[in-house]
Amino acid sequence: MARVSPCVRVCRIAEDGLCVGCARTTAEIAIWSRIDDAEAIAIMDTLPARRSPGGPGNSHTEQIVE
């Protein structure tokens, strides 16, 4: 079975280094297909906090890096 990805196809990296859509770092996105399930789960577990109010995932809405 294929691993679930947090990607929502809103792929833009903000100034803080997080993807606007999934809140992963560029490094996490780059290695996603090569990491084991435990590493993927560990990353997935951090994503809600990155998206929470005041978290790094919400500090970049107006600072998109193209």
N, CA, C, O and CB atoms as a CASP TS submission, in Angstrom:
PFRMAT TS
TARGET T0000
AUTHOR 0000-0000-0000
METHOD Language model
MODEL 1
PARENT N/A
ATOM      1  N   MET     1       0.849  -1.182   0.000  1.00  0.00           N
ATOM      2  CA  MET     1       0.000   0.000   0.000  1.00  0.00           C
ATOM      3  C   MET     1       0.895   1.246   0.000  1.00  0.00           C
ATOM      4  O   MET     1       1.898   1.302   0.711  1.00  0.00           O
ATOM      5  CB  MET     1      -0.966  -0.003   1.232  1.00  0.00           C
ATOM      6  N   ALA     2       0.523   2.219  -0.790  1.00  0.00           N
ATOM      7  CA  ALA     2       1.293   3.460  -0.867  1.00  0.00           C
ATOM      8  C   ALA     2       1.094   4.291   0.389  1.00  0.00           C
ATOM      9  O   ALA     2       0.025   4.286   0.999  1.00  0.00           O
ATOM     10  CB  ALA     2       0.892   4.269  -2.107  1.00  0.00           C
ATOM     11  N   ARG     3       2.135   4.994   0.754  1.00  0.00           N
ATOM     12  CA  ARG     3       2.078   5.865   1.924  1.00  0.00           C
ATOM     13  C   ARG     3       1.216   7.085   1.617  1.00  0.00           C
ATOM     14  O   ARG     3       1.257   7.615   0.506  1.00  0.00           O
ATOM     15  CB  ARG     3       3.498   6.297   2.358  1.00  0.00           C
ATOM     16  N   VAL     4       0.453   7.520   2.581  1.00  0.00           N
ATOM     17  CA  VAL     4      -0.342   8.735   2.463  1.00  0.00           C
ATOM     18  C   VAL     4       0.607   9.927   2.513  1.00  0.00           C
ATOM     19  O   VAL     4       1.552   9.949   3.302  1.00  0.00           O
ATOM     20  CB  VAL     4      -1.425   8.824   3.594  1.00  0.00           C
ATOM     21  N   SER     5       0.350  10.899   1.676  1.00  0.00           N
ATOM     22  CA  SER     5       1.158  12.113   1.661  1.00  0.00           C
ATOM     23  C   SER     5       0.327  13.280   2.184  1.00  0.00           C
ATOM     24  O   SER     5      -0.875  13.350   1.929  1.00  0.00           O
ATOM     25  CB  SER     5       1.686  12.411   0.233  1.00  0.00           C
ATOM     26  N   PRO     6       0.961  14.192   2.913  1.00  0.00           N
ATOM     27  CA  PRO     6       0.240  15.375   3.377  1.00  0.00           C
ATOM     28  C   PRO     6       0.067  16.429   2.284  1.00  0.00           C
ATOM     29  O   PRO     6      -0.558  17.465   2.514  1.00  0.00           O
ATOM     30  CB  PRO     6       0.962  15.983   4.556  1.00  0.00           C
ATOM     31  N   CYS     7       0.610  16.173   1.113  1.00  0.00           N
ATOM     32  CA  CYS     7       0.536  17.130   0.016  1.00  0.00           C
ATOM     33  C   CYS     7      -0.917  17.397  -0.370  1.00  0.00           C
ATOM     34  O   CYS     7      -1.705  16.468  -0.550  1.00  0.00           O
ATOM     35  CB  CYS     7       1.324  16.618  -1.199  1.00  0.00           C
ATOM     36  N   VAL     8      -1.259  18.680  -0.493  1.00  0.00           N
ATOM     37  CA  VAL     8      -2.595  19.086  -0.932  1.00  0.00           C
ATOM     38  C   VAL     8      -2.523  19.841  -2.261  1.00  0.00           C
ATOM     39  O   VAL     8      -3.476  20.509  -2.664  1.00  0.00           O
ATOM     40  CB  VAL     8      -3.270  19.963   0.143  1.00  0.00           C
ATOM     41  N   ARG     9      -1.386  19.723  -2.926  1.00  0.00           N
ATOM     42  CA  ARG     9      -1.143  20.329  -4.239  1.00  0.00           C
ATOM     43  C   ARG     9      -1.248  21.854  -4.225  1.00  0.00           C
ATOM     44  O   ARG     9      -1.697  22.470  -5.191  1.00  0.00           O
ATOM     45  CB  ARG     9      -2.120  19.771  -5.245  1.00  0.00           C
ATOM     46  N   VAL    10      -0.830  22.437  -3.126  1.00  0.00           N
ATOM     47  CA  VAL    10      -0.672  23.889  -3.010  1.00  0.00           C
ATOM     48  C   VAL    10       0.807  24.088  -2.684  1.00  0.00           C
ATOM     49  O   VAL    10       1.170  24.450  -1.565  1.00  0.00           O
ATOM     50  CB  VAL    10      -1.644  24.537  -1.887  1.00  0.00           C
ATOM     51  N   CYS    11       1.636  23.848  -3.670  1.00  0.00           N
ATOM     52  CA  CYS    11       3.079  23.747  -3.457  1.00  0.00           C
ATOM     53  C   CYS    11       3.776  25.088  -3.667  1.00  0.00           C
ATOM     54  O   CYS    11       4.194  25.429  -4.774  1.00  0.00           O
ATOM     55  CB  CYS    11       3.675  22.701  -4.390  1.00  0.00           C
ATOM     56  N   ARG    12       3.887  25.822  -2.589  1.00  0.00           N
ATOM     57  CA  ARG    12       4.636  27.078  -2.579  1.00  0.00           C
ATOM     58  C   ARG    12       5.402  27.116  -1.270  1.00  0.00           C
ATOM     59  O   ARG    12       4.845  26.838  -0.208  1.00  0.00           O
ATOM     60  CB  ARG    12       3.689  28.337  -2.737  1.00  0.00           C
ATOM     61  N   ILE    13       6.667  27.457  -1.347  1.00  0.00           N
ATOM     62  CA  ILE    13       7.498  27.518  -0.153  1.00  0.00           C
ATOM     63  C   ILE    13       7.510  28.955   0.351  1.00  0.00           C
ATOM     64  O   ILE    13       7.832  29.885  -0.388  1.00  0.00           O
ATOM     65  CB  ILE    13       8.946  27.011  -0.443  1.00  0.00           C
ATOM     66  N   ALA    14       7.159  29.116   1.607  1.00  0.00           N
ATOM     67  CA  ALA    14       7.116  30.434   2.230  1.00  0.00           C
ATOM     68  C   ALA    14       8.505  30.818   2.724  1.00  0.00           C
ATOM     69  O   ALA    14       9.430  30.006   2.733  1.00  0.00           O
ATOM     70  CB  ALA    14       6.102  30.458   3.393  1.00  0.00           C
ATOM     71  N   GLU    15       8.625  32.058   3.129  1.00  0.00           N
ATOM     72  CA  GLU    15       9.895  32.588   3.612  1.00  0.00           C
ATOM     73  C   GLU    15      10.447  31.800   4.797  1.00  0.00           C
ATOM     74  O   GLU    15      11.662  31.719   4.977  1.00  0.00           O
ATOM     75  CB  GLU    15       9.730  34.038   3.999  1.00  0.00           C
ATOM     76  N   ASP    16       9.565  31.223   5.599  1.00  0.00           N
ATOM     77  CA  ASP    16      10.022  30.447   6.759  1.00  0.00           C
ATOM     78  C   ASP    16      10.466  29.037   6.379  1.00  0.00           C
ATOM     79  O   ASP    16      10.846  28.257   7.252  1.00  0.00           O
ATOM     80  CB  ASP    16       8.915  30.368   7.799  1.00  0.00           C
ATOM     81  N   GLY    17      10.425  28.696   5.081  1.00  0.00           N
ATOM     82  CA  GLY    17      10.907  27.405   4.618  1.00  0.00           C
ATOM     83  C   GLY    17       9.877  26.300   4.610  1.00  0.00           C
ATOM     84  O   GLY    17      10.202  25.159   4.280  1.00  0.00           O
ATOM     85  N   LEU    18       8.636  26.611   4.968  1.00  0.00           N
ATOM     86  CA  LEU    18       7.580  25.601   4.990  1.00  0.00           C
ATOM     87  C   LEU    18       6.681  25.740   3.774  1.00  0.00           C
ATOM     88  O   LEU    18       6.426  26.843   3.291  1.00  0.00           O
ATOM     89  CB  LEU    18       6.753  25.711   6.276  1.00  0.00           C
ATOM     90  N   CYS    19       6.211  24.614   3.294  1.00  0.00           N
ATOM     91  CA  CYS    19       5.248  24.624   2.199  1.00  0.00           C
ATOM     92  C   CYS    19       3.929  25.200   2.712  1.00  0.00           C
ATOM     93  O   CYS    19       3.455  24.826   3.785  1.00  0.00           O
ATOM     94  CB  CYS    19       5.045  23.189   1.615  1.00  0.00           C
ATOM     95  N   VAL    20       3.353  26.094   1.953  1.00  0.00           N
ATOM     96  CA  VAL    20       2.084  26.714   2.325  1.00  0.00           C
ATOM     97  C   VAL    20       0.975  25.672   2.401  1.00  0.00           C
ATOM     98  O   VAL    20       0.078  25.785   3.237  1.00  0.00           O
ATOM     99  CB  VAL    20       1.709  27.815   1.324  1.00  0.00           C
ATOM    100  N   GLY    21       1.022  24.671   1.548  1.00  0.00           N
ATOM    101  CA  GLY    21      -0.027  23.664   1.514  1.00  0.00           C
ATOM    102  C   GLY    21       0.086  22.604   2.589  1.00  0.00           C
ATOM    103  O   GLY    21      -0.881  22.341   3.304  1.00  0.00           O
ATOM    104  N   CYS    22       1.257  21.989   2.714  1.00  0.00           N
ATOM    105  CA  CYS    22       1.381  20.831   3.609  1.00  0.00           C
ATOM    106  C   CYS    22       2.191  21.102   4.870  1.00  0.00           C
ATOM    107  O   CYS    22       2.187  20.275   5.782  1.00  0.00           O
ATOM    108  CB  CYS    22       2.007  19.696   2.869  1.00  0.00           C
ATOM    109  N   ALA    23       2.871  22.213   4.949  1.00  0.00           N
ATOM    110  CA  ALA    23       3.672  22.619   6.111  1.00  0.00           C
ATOM    111  C   ALA    23       4.949  21.811   6.288  1.00  0.00           C
ATOM    112  O   ALA    23       5.578  21.870   7.345  1.00  0.00           O
ATOM    113  CB  ALA    23       2.848  22.505   7.355  1.00  0.00           C
ATOM    114  N   ARG    24       5.343  21.050   5.256  1.00  0.00           N
ATOM    115  CA  ARG    24       6.628  20.356   5.332  1.00  0.00           C
ATOM    116  C   ARG    24       7.737  21.281   4.859  1.00  0.00           C
ATOM    117  O   ARG    24       7.493  22.243   4.131  1.00  0.00           O
ATOM    118  CB  ARG    24       6.608  19.058   4.491  1.00  0.00           C
ATOM    119  N   THR    25       8.966  20.974   5.282  1.00  0.00           N
ATOM    120  CA  THR    25      10.131  21.704   4.791  1.00  0.00           C
ATOM    121  C   THR    25      10.499  21.169   3.416  1.00  0.00           C
ATOM    122  O   THR    25      10.044  20.097   3.016  1.00  0.00           O
ATOM    123  CB  THR    25      11.332  21.579   5.774  1.00  0.00           C
ATOM    124  N   THR    26      11.322  21.916   2.697  1.00  0.00           N
ATOM    125  CA  THR    26      11.764  21.426   1.394  1.00  0.00           C
ATOM    126  C   THR    26      12.565  20.137   1.549  1.00  0.00           C
ATOM    127  O   THR    26      12.481  19.254   0.696  1.00  0.00           O
ATOM    128  CB  THR    26      12.605  22.493   0.672  1.00  0.00           C
ATOM    129  N   ALA    27      13.331  20.017   2.612  1.00  0.00           N
ATOM    130  CA  ALA    27      14.099  18.787   2.855  1.00  0.00           C
ATOM    131  C   ALA    27      13.163  17.601   3.074  1.00  0.00           C
ATOM    132  O   ALA    27      13.405  16.513   2.552  1.00  0.00           O
ATOM    133  CB  ALA    27      15.032  18.960   4.076  1.00  0.00           C
ATOM    134  N   GLU    28      12.103  17.806   3.839  1.00  0.00           N
ATOM    135  CA  GLU    28      11.133  16.731   4.086  1.00  0.00           C
ATOM    136  C   GLU    28      10.422  16.319   2.803  1.00  0.00           C
ATOM    137  O   GLU    28      10.189  15.134   2.568  1.00  0.00           O
ATOM    138  CB  GLU    28      10.103  17.171   5.132  1.00  0.00           C
ATOM    139  N   ILE    29      10.081  17.293   1.983  1.00  0.00           N
ATOM    140  CA  ILE    29       9.430  16.997   0.706  1.00  0.00           C
ATOM    141  C   ILE    29      10.376  16.193  -0.183  1.00  0.00           C
ATOM    142  O   ILE    29       9.964  15.224  -0.821  1.00  0.00           O
ATOM    143  CB  ILE    29       8.993  18.304  -0.006  1.00  0.00           C
ATOM    144  N   ALA    30      11.638  16.597  -0.221  1.00  0.00           N
ATOM    145  CA  ALA    30      12.621  15.939  -1.084  1.00  0.00           C
ATOM    146  C   ALA    30      12.864  14.482  -0.709  1.00  0.00           C
ATOM    147  O   ALA    30      13.080  13.651  -1.592  1.00  0.00           O
ATOM    148  CB  ALA    30      13.926  16.691  -1.035  1.00  0.00           C
ATOM    149  N   ILE    31      12.832  14.157   0.573  1.00  0.00           N
ATOM    150  CA  ILE    31      13.136  12.790   1.010  1.00  0.00           C
ATOM    151  C   ILE    31      11.902  11.920   1.204  1.00  0.00           C
ATOM    152  O   ILE    31      12.022  10.732   1.503  1.00  0.00           O
ATOM    153  CB  ILE    31      13.910  12.832   2.290  1.00  0.00           C
ATOM    154  N   TRP    32      10.721  12.498   1.038  1.00  0.00           N
ATOM    155  CA  TRP    32       9.479  11.805   1.390  1.00  0.00           C
ATOM    156  C   TRP    32       9.380  10.398   0.801  1.00  0.00           C
ATOM    157  O   TRP    32       9.006   9.467   1.515  1.00  0.00           O
ATOM    158  CB  TRP    32       8.300  12.618   0.929  1.00  0.00           C
ATOM    159  N   SER    33       9.696  10.225  -0.444  1.00  0.00           N
ATOM    160  CA  SER    33       9.539   8.910  -1.084  1.00  0.00           C
ATOM    161  C   SER    33      10.617   7.913  -0.664  1.00  0.00           C
ATOM    162  O   SER    33      10.507   6.725  -0.970  1.00  0.00           O
ATOM    163  CB  SER    33       9.559   9.066  -2.591  1.00  0.00           C
ATOM    164  N   ARG    34      11.656   8.377   0.029  1.00  0.00           N
ATOM    165  CA  ARG    34      12.756   7.492   0.415  1.00  0.00           C
ATOM    166  C   ARG    34      12.794   7.157   1.901  1.00  0.00           C
ATOM    167  O   ARG    34      13.568   6.290   2.309  1.00  0.00           O
ATOM    168  CB  ARG    34      14.051   8.116   0.026  1.00  0.00           C
ATOM    169  N   ILE    35      11.986   7.814   2.715  1.00  0.00           N
ATOM    170  CA  ILE    35      12.029   7.545   4.152  1.00  0.00           C
ATOM    171  C   ILE    35      11.121   6.374   4.506  1.00  0.00           C
ATOM    172  O   ILE    35      10.210   6.018   3.759  1.00  0.00           O
ATOM    173  CB  ILE    35      11.619   8.794   4.949  1.00  0.00           C
ATOM    174  N   ASP    36      11.399   5.787   5.669  1.00  0.00           N
ATOM    175  CA  ASP    36      10.553   4.669   6.091  1.00  0.00           C
ATOM    176  C   ASP    36       9.283   5.196   6.762  1.00  0.00           C
ATOM    177  O   ASP    36       9.147   6.391   7.021  1.00  0.00           O
ATOM    178  CB  ASP    36      11.325   3.730   7.054  1.00  0.00           C
ATOM    179  N   ASP    37       8.370   4.281   7.033  1.00  0.00           N
ATOM    180  CA  ASP    37       7.074   4.673   7.588  1.00  0.00           C
ATOM    181  C   ASP    37       7.205   5.375   8.938  1.00  0.00           C
ATOM    182  O   ASP    37       6.463   6.318   9.214  1.00  0.00           O
ATOM    183  CB  ASP    37       6.185   3.455   7.733  1.00  0.00           C
ATOM    184  N   ALA    38       8.132   4.933   9.776  1.00  0.00           N
ATOM    185  CA  ALA    38       8.310   5.559  11.092  1.00  0.00           C
ATOM    186  C   ALA    38       8.732   7.018  10.952  1.00  0.00           C
ATOM    187  O   ALA    38       8.245   7.882  11.681  1.00  0.00           O
ATOM    188  CB  ALA    38       9.352   4.788  11.917  1.00  0.00           C
ATOM    189  N   GLU    39       9.637   7.289  10.017  1.00  0.00           N
ATOM    190  CA  GLU    39      10.066   8.673   9.787  1.00  0.00           C
ATOM    191  C   GLU    39       8.914   9.510   9.232  1.00  0.00           C
ATOM    192  O   GLU    39       8.741  10.664   9.626  1.00  0.00           O
ATOM    193  CB  GLU    39      11.267   8.713   8.819  1.00  0.00           C
ATOM    194  N   ALA    40       8.136   8.943   8.330  1.00  0.00           N
ATOM    195  CA  ALA    40       6.995   9.667   7.760  1.00  0.00           C
ATOM    196  C   ALA    40       5.970   9.994   8.839  1.00  0.00           C
ATOM    197  O   ALA    40       5.430  11.099   8.878  1.00  0.00           O
ATOM    198  CB  ALA    40       6.337   8.844   6.637  1.00  0.00           C
ATOM    199  N   ILE    41       5.707   9.033   9.709  1.00  0.00           N
ATOM    200  CA  ILE    41       4.760   9.268  10.805  1.00  0.00           C
ATOM    201  C   ILE    41       5.275  10.359  11.731  1.00  0.00           C
ATOM    202  O   ILE    41       4.504  11.203  12.187  1.00  0.00           O
ATOM    203  CB  ILE    41       4.514   7.970  11.600  1.00  0.00           C
ATOM    204  N   ALA    42       6.572  10.346  12.011  1.00  0.00           N
ATOM    205  CA  ALA    42       7.156  11.378  12.876  1.00  0.00           C
ATOM    206  C   ALA    42       6.974  12.765  12.262  1.00  0.00           C
ATOM    207  O   ALA    42       6.653  13.719  12.971  1.00  0.00           O
ATOM    208  CB  ALA    42       8.654  11.097  13.119  1.00  0.00           C
ATOM    209  N   ILE    43       7.174  12.879  10.966  1.00  0.00           N
ATOM    210  CA  ILE    43       6.970  14.165  10.288  1.00  0.00           C
ATOM    211  C   ILE    43       5.493  14.542  10.325  1.00  0.00           C
ATOM    212  O   ILE    43       5.150  15.675  10.660  1.00  0.00           O
ATOM    213  CB  ILE    43       7.476  14.103   8.822  1.00  0.00           C
ATOM    214  N   MET    44       4.623  13.602   9.984  1.00  0.00           N
ATOM    215  CA  MET    44       3.178  13.869   9.976  1.00  0.00           C
ATOM    216  C   MET    44       2.694  14.340  11.348  1.00  0.00           C
ATOM    217  O   MET    44       1.811  15.193  11.442  1.00  0.00           O
ATOM    218  CB  MET    44       2.404  12.608   9.550  1.00  0.00           C
ATOM    219  N   ASP    45       3.273  13.781  12.404  1.00  0.00           N
ATOM    220  CA  ASP    45       2.876  14.171  13.760  1.00  0.00           C
ATOM    221  C   ASP    45       3.211  15.622  14.078  1.00  0.00           C
ATOM    222  O   ASP    45       2.573  16.220  14.944  1.00  0.00           O
ATOM    223  CB  ASP    45       3.544  13.270  14.770  1.00  0.00           C
ATOM    224  N   THR    46       4.201  16.205  13.394  1.00  0.00           N
ATOM    225  CA  THR    46       4.588  17.596  13.664  1.00  0.00           C
ATOM    226  C   THR    46       3.758  18.608  12.880  1.00  0.00           C
ATOM    227  O   THR    46       3.734  19.789  13.228  1.00  0.00           O
ATOM    228  CB  THR    46       6.052  17.793  13.341  1.00  0.00           C
ATOM    229  N   LEU    47       3.082  18.162  11.833  1.00  0.00           N
ATOM    230  CA  LEU    47       2.396  19.099  10.937  1.00  0.00           C
ATOM    231  C   LEU    47       1.263  19.889  11.582  1.00  0.00           C
ATOM    232  O   LEU    47       1.148  21.082  11.304  1.00  0.00           O
ATOM    233  CB  LEU    47       1.855  18.354   9.776  1.00  0.00           C
ATOM    234  N   PRO    48       0.418  19.297  12.427  1.00  0.00           N
ATOM    235  CA  PRO    48      -0.649  20.107  13.034  1.00  0.00           C
ATOM    236  C   PRO    48      -0.116  21.301  13.833  1.00  0.00           C
ATOM    237  O   PRO    48      -0.699  22.384  13.779  1.00  0.00           O
ATOM    238  CB  PRO    48      -1.499  19.235  13.942  1.00  0.00           C
ATOM    239  N   ALA    49       0.965  21.122  14.560  1.00  0.00           N
ATOM    240  CA  ALA    49       1.529  22.232  15.337  1.00  0.00           C
ATOM    241  C   ALA    49       2.095  23.312  14.421  1.00  0.00           C
ATOM    242  O   ALA    49       2.040  24.498  14.747  1.00  0.00           O
ATOM    243  CB  ALA    49       2.625  21.723  16.283  1.00  0.00           C
ATOM    244  N   ARG    50       2.629  22.910  13.297  1.00  0.00           N
ATOM    245  CA  ARG    50       3.163  23.887  12.346  1.00  0.00           C
ATOM    246  C   ARG    50       2.044  24.730  11.752  1.00  0.00           C
ATOM    247  O   ARG    50       2.268  25.880  11.376  1.00  0.00           O
ATOM    248  CB  ARG    50       3.942  23.182  11.227  1.00  0.00           C
ATOM    249  N   ARG    51       0.848  24.171  11.664  1.00  0.00           N
ATOM    250  CA  ARG    51      -0.296  24.884  11.084  1.00  0.00           C
ATOM    251  C   ARG    51      -1.115  25.631  12.124  1.00  0.00           C
ATOM    252  O   ARG    51      -1.988  26.422  11.764  1.00  0.00           O
ATOM    253  CB  ARG    51      -1.187  23.915  10.350  1.00  0.00           C
ATOM    254  N   SER    52      -0.856  25.401  13.403  1.00  0.00           N
ATOM    255  CA  SER    52      -1.682  25.993  14.452  1.00  0.00           C
ATOM    256  C   SER    52      -1.473  27.500  14.535  1.00  0.00           C
ATOM    257  O   SER    52      -0.428  28.002  14.122  1.00  0.00           O
ATOM    258  CB  SER    52      -1.372  25.348  15.800  1.00  0.00           C
ATOM    259  N   PRO    53      -2.469  28.238  15.070  1.00  0.00           N
ATOM    260  CA  PRO    53      -2.315  29.688  15.214  1.00  0.00           C
ATOM    261  C   PRO    53      -1.046  30.012  15.991  1.00  0.00           C
ATOM    262  O   PRO    53      -0.810  29.481  17.076  1.00  0.00           O
ATOM    263  CB  PRO    53      -3.543  30.300  15.920  1.00  0.00           C
ATOM    264  N   GLY    54      -0.249  30.877  15.426  1.00  0.00           N
ATOM    265  CA  GLY    54       1.006  31.258  16.060  1.00  0.00           C
ATOM    266  C   GLY    54       2.146  30.309  15.754  1.00  0.00           C
ATOM    267  O   GLY    54       3.299  30.607  16.063  1.00  0.00           O
ATOM    268  N   GLY    55       1.839  29.163  15.148  1.00  0.00           N
ATOM    269  CA  GLY    55       2.884  28.212  14.779  1.00  0.00           C
ATOM    270  C   GLY    55       3.552  28.651  13.494  1.00  0.00           C
ATOM    271  O   GLY    55       3.034  29.518  12.789  1.00  0.00           O
ATOM    272  N   PRO    56       4.689  28.067  13.182  1.00  0.00           N
ATOM    273  CA  PRO    56       5.408  28.497  11.984  1.00  0.00           C
ATOM    274  C   PRO    56       4.611  28.311  10.706  1.00  0.00           C
ATOM    275  O   PRO    56       4.829  29.038   9.737  1.00  0.00           O
ATOM    276  CB  PRO    56       6.698  27.750  11.872  1.00  0.00           C
ATOM    277  N   GLY    57       3.698  27.359  10.681  1.00  0.00           N
ATOM    278  CA  GLY    57       2.904  27.117   9.482  1.00  0.00           C
ATOM    279  C   GLY    57       1.898  28.199   9.170  1.00  0.00           C
ATOM    280  O   GLY    57       1.337  28.208   8.075  1.00  0.00           O
ATOM    281  N   ASN    58       1.647  29.113  10.095  1.00  0.00           N
ATOM    282  CA  ASN    58       0.705  30.202   9.839  1.00  0.00           C
ATOM    283  C   ASN    58       1.366  31.566   9.836  1.00  0.00           C
ATOM    284  O   ASN    58       0.682  32.582   9.710  1.00  0.00           O
ATOM    285  CB  ASN    58      -0.390  30.183  10.862  1.00  0.00           C
ATOM    286  N   SER    59       2.660  31.608   9.970  1.00  0.00           N
ATOM    287  CA  SER    59       3.344  32.895  10.012  1.00  0.00           C
ATOM    288  C   SER    59       3.734  33.373   8.625  1.00  0.00           C
ATOM    289  O   SER    59       4.312  34.451   8.491  1.00  0.00           O
ATOM    290  CB  SER    59       4.573  32.805  10.887  1.00  0.00           C
ATOM    291  N   HIS    60       3.433  32.597   7.588  1.00  0.00           N
ATOM    292  CA  HIS    60       3.966  32.899   6.271  1.00  0.00           C
ATOM    293  C   HIS    60       2.923  33.202   5.204  1.00  0.00           C
ATOM    294  O   HIS    60       3.256  33.201   4.019  1.00  0.00           O
ATOM    295  CB  HIS    60       4.788  31.774   5.822  1.00  0.00           C
ATOM    296  N   THR    61       1.713  33.454   5.567  1.00  0.00           N
ATOM    297  CA  THR    61       0.667  33.580   4.558  1.00  0.00           C
ATOM    298  C   THR    61       0.906  34.708   3.566  1.00  0.00           C
ATOM    299  O   THR    61       0.470  34.610   2.419  1.00  0.00           O
ATOM    300  CB  THR    61      -0.647  33.786   5.227  1.00  0.00           C
ATOM    301  N   GLU    62       1.568  35.748   3.962  1.00  0.00           N
ATOM    302  CA  GLU    62       1.807  36.866   3.051  1.00  0.00           C
ATOM    303  C   GLU    62       3.249  36.937   2.574  1.00  0.00           C
ATOM    304  O   GLU    62       3.626  37.897   1.902  1.00  0.00           O
ATOM    305  CB  GLU    62       1.436  38.163   3.721  1.00  0.00           C
ATOM    306  N   GLN    63       4.058  35.947   2.904  1.00  0.00           N
ATOM    307  CA  GLN    63       5.474  36.008   2.568  1.00  0.00           C
ATOM    308  C   GLN    63       5.877  34.825   1.701  1.00  0.00           C
ATOM    309  O   GLN    63       6.775  34.063   2.058  1.00  0.00           O
ATOM    310  CB  GLN    63       6.322  36.045   3.836  1.00  0.00           C
ATOM    311  N   ILE    64       5.224  34.677   0.582  1.00  0.00           N
ATOM    312  CA  ILE    64       5.476  33.559  -0.317  1.00  0.00           C
ATOM    313  C   ILE    64       6.759  33.814  -1.105  1.00  0.00           C
ATOM    314  O   ILE    64       6.976  34.911  -1.620  1.00  0.00           O
ATOM    315  CB  ILE    64       4.280  33.343  -1.275  1.00  0.00           C
ATOM    316  N   VAL    65       7.599  32.795  -1.191  1.00  0.00           N
ATOM    317  CA  VAL    65       8.809  32.868  -2.001  1.00  0.00           C
ATOM    318  C   VAL    65       8.521  32.144  -3.301  1.00  0.00           C
ATOM    319  O   VAL    65       8.216  30.952  -3.291  1.00  0.00           O
ATOM    320  CB  VAL    65      10.049  32.250  -1.260  1.00  0.00           C
ATOM    321  N   GLU    66       8.613  32.835  -4.403  1.00  0.00           N
ATOM    322  CA  GLU    66       8.316  32.225  -5.715  1.00  0.00           C
ATOM    323  C   GLU    66       9.585  31.743  -6.365  1.00  0.00           C
ATOM    324  O   GLU    66       9.546  31.202  -7.470  1.00  0.00           O
ATOM    325  CB  GLU    66       7.600  33.222  -6.643  1.00  0.00           C
TER
END
